[in-house]
């Protein structure tokens, strides 16, 4: 009998993109298990994009994708969700 080597991946997680408050050209792509808590604790950047996943592997794959695209494509992804490029922090309040 063949044993399954896949790990169960049914946790909720978030992929997000922030912009430094002092620079409009520096972006950070992050991964969090609890983005609302992270925002409450210490994240001081503008949140420009977020996406929730119910599968950790899908979330990590999306983060890897975003990390490897050029800035033009990254801006297209951000503007697809957030055309005004406003801070989305209030979505979590």
C-alpha positions as CSV (number, residue, x, y, z in Angstrom):
1,X,0.0,0.0,0.0
2,X,1.3,3.4,-0.9
3,X,1.5,6.0,1.9
4,X,0.4,9.5,1.2
5,X,3.2,12.1,1.5
6,X,1.0,15.1,1.1
7,X,0.5,17.3,4.1
8,X,-3.0,18.6,4.9
9,X,-3.2,22.3,4.0
10,X,-6.5,23.6,5.1
11,X,-5.4,26.6,7.2
12,X,-6.4,30.1,6.4
13,X,-3.6,32.4,5.4
14,X,-3.1,35.8,3.8
15,X,-0.8,37.2,1.1
16,X,-0.5,41.0,1.2
17,X,1.5,43.8,-0.4
18,X,2.5,46.8,1.5
19,X,4.2,50.1,0.5
20,X,6.6,52.0,2.8
21,X,4.9,55.1,4.1
22,X,7.9,57.2,3.2
23,X,8.4,55.8,-0.3
24,X,5.8,55.1,-3.0
25,X,8.2,52.8,-4.9
26,X,9.2,50.2,-2.3
27,X,6.8,47.3,-2.0
28,X,6.9,44.3,0.3
29,X,5.1,41.1,-0.4
30,X,4.2,39.3,2.8
31,X,2.5,36.1,4.1
32,X,0.6,35.9,7.3
33,X,-1.6,33.4,9.1
34,X,-3.5,36.2,10.8
35,X,-3.3,39.5,8.9
36,X,-5.9,41.3,11.0
37,X,-3.9,40.6,14.1
38,X,-0.7,41.6,12.4
39,X,-2.3,44.9,11.5
40,X,-3.3,45.5,15.1
41,X,0.1,44.6,16.5
42,X,2.8,46.4,14.6
43,X,2.4,46.8,10.8
44,X,3.0,50.5,10.1
45,X,3.0,50.4,6.2
46,X,0.2,51.1,3.8
47,X,-1.7,47.9,2.9
48,X,-2.3,48.0,-0.9
49,X,-3.4,44.4,-1.6
50,X,-4.5,41.4,0.3
51,X,-5.9,38.0,-0.5
52,X,-7.1,35.3,1.8
53,X,-6.5,31.6,1.0
54,X,-8.0,28.6,2.7
55,X,-5.0,26.4,1.6
56,X,-1.5,27.3,2.8
57,X,0.2,25.9,-0.2
58,X,-1.9,28.0,-2.5
59,X,-1.1,31.1,-0.5
60,X,2.6,30.3,-0.6
61,X,2.5,29.7,-4.3
62,X,0.7,33.1,-4.8
63,X,3.4,34.8,-2.7
64,X,6.1,33.2,-4.8
65,X,4.4,34.3,-8.0
66,X,4.1,37.9,-6.8
67,X,7.8,37.9,-5.6
68,X,8.9,36.9,-9.1
69,X,6.9,39.2,-11.3
70,X,8.2,42.6,-12.5
71,X,7.0,45.9,-10.9
72,X,4.7,46.6,-13.8
73,X,2.9,43.3,-13.3
74,X,2.8,43.8,-9.6
75,X,1.1,47.2,-10.0
76,X,-1.5,45.5,-12.3
77,X,-2.3,43.0,-9.6
78,X,-2.6,45.7,-7.0
79,X,-4.7,48.0,-9.2
80,X,-7.0,45.0,-10.0
81,X,-8.1,45.0,-6.4
82,X,-7.3,48.6,-5.4
83,X,-7.5,51.0,-8.3
84,X,-7.0,54.1,-6.2
85,X,-3.9,52.6,-4.4
86,X,-5.4,53.6,-1.1
87,X,-4.4,52.1,2.3
88,X,-6.8,49.1,2.8
89,X,-6.2,48.9,6.5
90,X,-9.7,50.2,7.3
91,X,-11.1,47.0,5.7
92,X,-10.0,45.2,8.8
93,X,-11.4,47.6,11.4
